[in-house]
């Protein structure tokens, strides 16, 4: 067998680049771009974001000492945490040691909040990233700076309002690059290069279920596959549901997915666009997924139709206008879009031998039974070609 002129396994990568094994000159390397945050499943089975971040900009964000923060009335630092006790609106907890921000640059923020009474706001570099929020748990998101003052503060959300809360692990880092390729381990101990189309998560709070109707929800009950907090959902009997409306019309092909953990063998119903689908728990964290043509704009979990589960954990909910689920897109108060992965420009005509070679394909499809998909080499006709295809028939 001839030695291949171009070989990808995939191999090493960095921002904007996926390296080939052969040739070693670099002419077989792919250029890569995405332009937005994205997640992958790592070798330990955990969900993680794939991006390049700069140094920490918040000084003493873990509150190891009572310093570097200006504390208004009602705020105190002790035992490695900040305690707000009936803090008034105009009295802030403000970081006083961080560097100036740069207008137009994107930053990732993170904060851990618990024991909330009232509502709070988080201000980062000119933007209220959280406004009038009572969300608990580890909250992460992105902000594009509109100010050069480098200010980070937390305060009660409404004029005349009071807030009580426990706060820890405040972090802000500059996003250096979103253009980092994803080696994903979802289906195997061997990674694959994850290339996905653009998709939007229409669920505005993918990890916060406190505002949903029905079901008894306990936040911060367990640890999610993302390493953040997972919520407990408790139903008291049959024919109950926990539901939320979204910006999805009727007649739309959609997919609902979520990470869940329940008693092995118990069943739960969940709805994509109002169409019920059944899932049987494995006893471990897993991702349920189902597609339907929507009859309304809601998604829900329910115990109708003989579903036996009453107690389970959930996180990472996602509703997409797709016929299949894509990688998890976290949200926190607004829908979020992951842009398409673009991987191009490996090799030139000089890279490939024109008389012999090796074609090796190791791939998977995210969607089955809809349309036939073909990868081929040919002389432009159907009489002289070689191709690999996924059938349009399911399985």
N, C-alpha and C positions, 0 to 999 in steps of 0.2 A: 504494500500500500504506500502511496506517495506521502511524503511529509506535507502536512497542510501549510499553506502560505499564511493563513489567518486562523488563529485559535483564541477563543474566549472560553472561560470556564464557569462564571466570570471570575476575573482576577482582581487586582488592586484597583482602588479608585481614590479620588479626591474631588473637591469642588470643581464642577464643570468638566470632569474627565473620568472615563472608564478605560483602563489599560488593557491592551491585548497581551497574551503570552507570546505569541508570534505575530508579526515579526518584532524583533527586539529594538528596531530602529525608531519605533513610535508612530510609523505611518499607518498602523492598523488600529490605533487608539480611537475610541469614540469620543466625540464632544457631547456634553450632557447639559441640559438646562431644565428647570422647572419653574422657578420664580415664586414659589409659595411653600409654606410649611407642608410636611407630609409625615406619615408614620409608617413604621414597619413592625413586624414581629421578629425579635432578635433570637439568637441561638438558644436562649433560656426560656423561650416562649412568652416573653414579656413584650408589651407594646411600648415603643419608644419613638420620640420625634427624631427626624433626621435633618439636621441643619448645623451650621457652624456658628458658634456664639463667641462673643468677646469676653473680656474680664468682667467680674462683678462690679457694678457701679454703686450699689448701696453699701454704705459703711455700717458694720455691726447690724446686719439684717437678721441675725440670729439672736440678738439681744443678750449676748453673753455678759455684757457689762451695761451699767446704767450711764451710757454716754452716747454721743453722736446723734442724739435725737432731741428735738425741742418738744417738750411735753406741755400741752395746755391743760386747763382745768379738767379733772376727771381721768387723766392718763397717768399710768405709773409703769415702771419696769421692775420686775423681780423674778427670780428663779428662771431666767432665760426666756421670759415671755413678757408681752405688753398686756396690761389689763386696763380696759376702759370701763369706768363705773359712772354711768349716767353722764357721759361727756356731752356738753352742749355743742350745738352746730358750729359756732365760731371758734371753738377750741380744738386745735389739731394736734396730731402726733406727726411731726415733720422731720425728715432726715436732713441733717445739716452738714454732712460730710462728703456727699457725692460730687462728682465732677459735672461740668456743664454738659447739657445735651445738645444735639445737632438737629436743627429743623430738617425734616424730610427723611431722617434715618429711622429705621424700624428697630424696635426694642422688644424683647420678651420680658414679661413681668410674671411674678409668682408670689402668692401670699397664702398662708394657712390661717384660717379663721374658725373659731368655735365659740360656743356659749353666747350666741347673738341674741340680744334683745333690742328691738328698734331696727333702724336701717343705717347703713354706712356707705360712704363713697371712697373710692381710691383714685387719687390724682397722680398721674405720671407724666412728667415732661410736657405739660400744657394740655393734657387730655384727661377727662374723667373716664377712666377705663371701666370702673364699676360705679354706677350711679343709683342711689337708693336701693341698695342690695341688702338682703338678709341671708345670702347664701353662705353655707358653712362648708368646711373641707379645704383641700388644697386647690386653689383657683389659679389657672394659668391663662395667659393670652398675649396678644401682640398690640403694640401701639406705635403709630408714626408720630414722632415728636413735632409739636407746633410751637415749642418754646425753647430758648437756649438756657433757661435758668437752672436746669437740672434738679427741679424740685419734685420730691415724692412725699405725699402726705395722705393721711387717713382722717376722716372726720364724720360726724353725724350727718345724715343725708339731707335733712329738711330743716328749714328755718324754724327755730324754736324747739326742734326735736332733740331727743337724747338717745345715746347709744351705749350699750354695754356689750363687751365682747372680749375674747382672748385672742391675741394675734401673735404669730411667730413666722419666722423664715420668709422675710420680705426680700425679694430679689429682683433686680433689673439688669439685663445684659443686652448689649448691642447684637443684632443679628448681622453677622459678617456675610453669610451666604445661605440662600435656600437651595442652591444648585448642587446638592449633594446626592449622588445616586443611592438607591436603596437596595441592599442585599437582604432579601426576605426569607425567613425560615418557616413560613406558615405551614407548608405541606411536607416538609422534609428536614432531615438533619443537614442536608446539603443546600446552601443558599441559591436563590435565583435572583436575577436582576429584575426588579419590579418596575414595569413600565405600564402606566395607567392613563386613561383619558381624563380630561377635566371632569370633576363632579362636585356637587354641592350638597352639604348636609343641611336639610331643611328643618331639623330639630334645633331650636335655639338654645336649649340647655341640655347638652348631651349627658351630663352627669348630675344634674340637679332636678329632683323630682318633687320638691316641696310644694310647688304650685299646681300639681296635677289633681284632677278630681278622681275620687274613689280610691280604695286601698289605703292601708295604713303604712306610711313610709318612715323609716328610721335612717337619717343620713349618717355618714361616718361609721357605718356598722362593720365594714370589713375592708380589706385591701384589694383593690382591683388589679387586673393584669397590667395596668399602666403604672402601678405603684402608687396610685392615688386612692382616695376613699371611694368605697362602693356603698350603695344604699340597700337597705332591707325592705322588701315589699311583703306585707302580711295581709292576706285575705281571710275573712272569717267564715266563708262558706262558698257554695256554688252560686253561679250566675251573678258574679261581681266583676267589676272592671276598674282599671286605672288608665285614664285616657288623656290625650292632649291633642288639640287641633294644630295644624300647620298650614303653611301657604301652598297647599296642593289641591288642585281642582279635581273634578270627577273625570273619569275616562282616561286618566294618565297612567302609563305603565310605571310602576314604582317598586322599590325594594326597601324593606325595613330590616335592620339588623341591630343586634345588641349583644353585649357580653353578659352572660348569666351564669349563676351557680345555684343549683337546687338539689333536692333529694333524688338520688338515682332512681329511675323508673317512674317518677311522677311526671305528669304531663301538664303543660300550660298552653293556653291559646294566646296567640298574639296576632295583631292585625296590621297589615300594610295597606294604607289607604282605605281602611274600613273592612277589608276582606280577611276573615279569620283563617289562620294557619296554625297547625298543631306542632308542638315541640316536646320531646321527651328528654328530661334532664339526665346527664351522665354522672352527676355527683361532683364534677370538677368544673372549673371555669371553662367555658366554651362560647363560641359565637353562633347564635341562632340567626337565621337569615331566611327571608321569604319574599317572593315577588307576586304582584297582582296588578290588575287594572283597577284603579281606585274607584270606589263608589262614593267616597267623601274625603275630607281632608285630614282625618284623624289617624293616629296610631294608638294602639293600646295593648295592654296585657289583660287577660280576662280568664274567668273560670267557667265560662259557658260550655255547652256541648260535652259535658262529662269530664272536663279537665280536673285532674286530681291534686295539682300542686296548690298549696296555700301559703307557703313560706319560701322565699328565694331572694337572692341578691342580684342586683343589676347595675350596670354602668355602660357607658359608651353607646348610647342609642343613636341611630342614624337612619334617616329617611332620604332616599335619593330618587331622582327621576331617571332610573336605570332599571334594566331587567335583571340585574345581578348586583351583589354588594361589592364595593371597592374598599380599599384600606380605610381605617377609621379616621374621621375628620373631627377633631374635638371642637366644641362650641361652648360659649359662655355668654349668653345674652343676645346673640345674633347668629343668623345662618353664616356658614363659612364655606369657602370654595377652595379646593385643592386644584391647582392648575395642572395641565397635562405634563407628563414626563416626555422630554424630547431627546432622543439619542441618535446621533447622526455622524456621518463623515468618517467611517472606518475604511481606510485603504483607498488606493487608486487602481487603475487598470494594471499598473505595474506590479501590484501586490499579488495578483492572481495568475497562475499558470494557464495558458490558453489551450493546453492539450490534455492535462490530467489534474487531478486534485481530489480532495476529500470534502464531502459535505456532511456535517454533523449537526444535528438539531436536538436540543433538550428543552422542551417547552411545555406549557400548559395553557389551557384556555379558561378564562373567567366565566364563560357563558357557553352552555351546551344546548343543542337542539333548536337553534334559531336559524343560523345561516352557516353555510360551509365556508371554512377558512383554509386558504392554501398558501404554502411557502414553496416557491419553485425557482429553478434555473432553466432557461430555455434559450433557443436561438430566435425567439420571437414567434415561433409557431407551436402548434400542439403536437407535431410529429417528432420533435427532437427536444425532449424536456425530461426533467426529474422533479417530482414534487412530493411534499408531505402535506396531508390535509386532515382537518377535523371535520367529521361528517355533520351534516345538517340534522341528522337523526339523533335523538337523545340517547346517551350512553353508547 
